[in-house]
């Protein structure tokens, strides 16, 4: 069993592990952790990696469950994130093919972060032709629970793609800005989709 957190356009490693899993459980009862992929994704730009972060509203206690994290409307982030994706991937081979799958989600107003993340993840799984239902845990899943892999502590931009090399080893693929930046591993799954399509 694979235990996963809710993630915003999760990195390739997350999706590779989902692909290899037979069963996945999303823990929405864990505490929200700042500066993780729960509300952040990384994309390739001419200047290198750019992080896109969804602003969230939390209570002052700092121990808010993921299921209760609300999306803030501060800073017109939906428009800015979509424009960043267009700017970064408009010249990629498959962006125009997939743009209509993602654009409506950025035009829709979601209240909770987990709902927005789930809608994006559903779209990604559909485009990957990956028929893996991700069920929601009914309560917090303890790290001591017997499972194949607990992605919650590993899914962080600070940890990096080398966190679980036995389960994920990044391989180079075509990226639009690779001549300037070199290959950038383990970006958001949309980088792989927009550059490589069904391949």
N, C-alpha and C positions, 0 to 999 in steps of 0.2 A: 504494500500500500504506500502511496505517495501522499505526504501531507504538504499542502501548498498554501501560501498566503494569497490574499487578493493582490493582484499586481496590475499596474497601468502599462499596457502594451509591453508585457513581460519580455525579458531578454531571451535570446535564442536558447540558452542553456535550460531555462524553465520549460520551454516548449519541447526541447529534445527529450527531457526527462518525462514529460507527459506522454510523448510519442512512445517511449519505451515502457510506460507503466500499464498495468492491467486495471488498476483502480486508483482513483485520486480523490482526496477529500480536501475541500477548502475550509480552512479554519477562520471564520469571521468573528470568533469570540476572543481571539488573541488581542493584546493591547496594540494600538497603533504605534509603530516605530518610525520616528522621523528619519529623514535622509535615506530612505530605502526605495525599492521599486514599487512599494505599495501605492505611492502617488507620484512616482518619477519614472521616466523612461529616457533612454539615451539614443540619439540618432547621429548620423554622420553628416557633417557639413564641410565646406571647403576649408574651414579653420580647424577641423578636428571634431572631437565628440562634443555634442551639445546636449545638456540635460534639459528636459521639459518637465516642470514640476507643477502639479495641480495644487492650488491653494486650498487648504482645508480649515474647517472650524472645529476646534477641540475645546473640551472643558478645561478649566484651570488646574484640575487635579493632575492631568498628564497621564492618566491611566484609562483612557477611553478605549472601549472595544472597537475593533475595526468596523463592525456592523453599525456603529453609531456615529462614525465620522462623516460629517456633512461636507459637501463641496462648497467652497466660498465662490461668490461671483466677483470677487475683487480682481481688478485689473484686466477684465475682458480676456481671460486666459484661453477660453475656447477658440476664439478667433485667432489669437496669437499662436496657439499650438497648431491649429490647422494651417495657418500661413507658414509656420516653420516647416511642417511636413511638405507642403507644396514647394517651398523654396529649396529644401534639401533633396527632394526626390522627383521633381517635375521632369528632369531629364533622364531618370532611370527607366529601364526598358518596360517595366510593368506598372508604374504608378497610375497612369491613365486607365489601365485595365481594372485596378482595384479601388481607385479613388471614390467611386460611387458607393462602395460598401462601407467606407469609413466616414465620409463627409456628413451623412445624416446624423451620426452619433455625436458629432461636434456641434451640430445645430440644435440638438435636443437638450433640454435642461433636466439633468438628473439631480436629485437631492442628495443621495448618498454615494460616496466614493465606491463602495463595493458593487453597487448597481451599474455604475458607469463602467467599471473594470470588467464586470461580468458580461456586459453587452459587447464590449470590445473583444474579450476572450472568446465569446461565442462566435463572433465574426471570424476571428483568426482560425479557430478550430474548423469552422466550415470551409474556409478557403484552403486549409491544409488537408481537407478531406479526412480529418481525424475524428473518428466516432468514439470519443471517450467521454462518457458523462462524468462531470465533476460534481460530486454530491457535496452538500454543505454539512459540516459537522453540527450536531445539535447543541454541543457545548464545547468549551475549550478542550483541545486535545493535548494531553500532557506529553512532553518530550520523551517520557519513559514508556509511552505506549509502543507496543511492538509494531514496528512498521519498517518497510524497506528503506525509505528515505524521508527525512524531514527537511524540506526546503526552507522553512521559515527563517532559521538563523543564517542560512547561506545566501539567501536572495537579497544581496546588498551591493550597491555600487562600490562600497569600501572593500568588500571581500574579493571581488573580481572573479573572472572566469576560471581561475585555477583552483577555486575553492573545493571542487569535487572532480578532480581530473579523471577519476576512475569512471565516472558516469558521463562526463562531457569533456570532449577534447575539440576545441574550435579548429575548423578547417577554413582556409582562405576561399573566398568566392569573389565574384566580380562586385566591386563597389565603385560608384560613379567618381568619387574623389580620391581613389586609391593612389593615383600618380602623385598627388600632393601630400596625402596624409599617411600613405602606407595602408596596409590592411588593418582595420579596426575590429577586433573580435568581440563577440558577445553583446552586440548592440540589441536594440529592440527587434522583436520578430518582424516588424514592418520593414526593417532594412533588408532582411533576407527576402521577404515577399516582393517588395518593390524592385529589387535588383535581379532576382532569379525566377520569379513567377512560379509556375507549376513544377519547374525543375527541382 
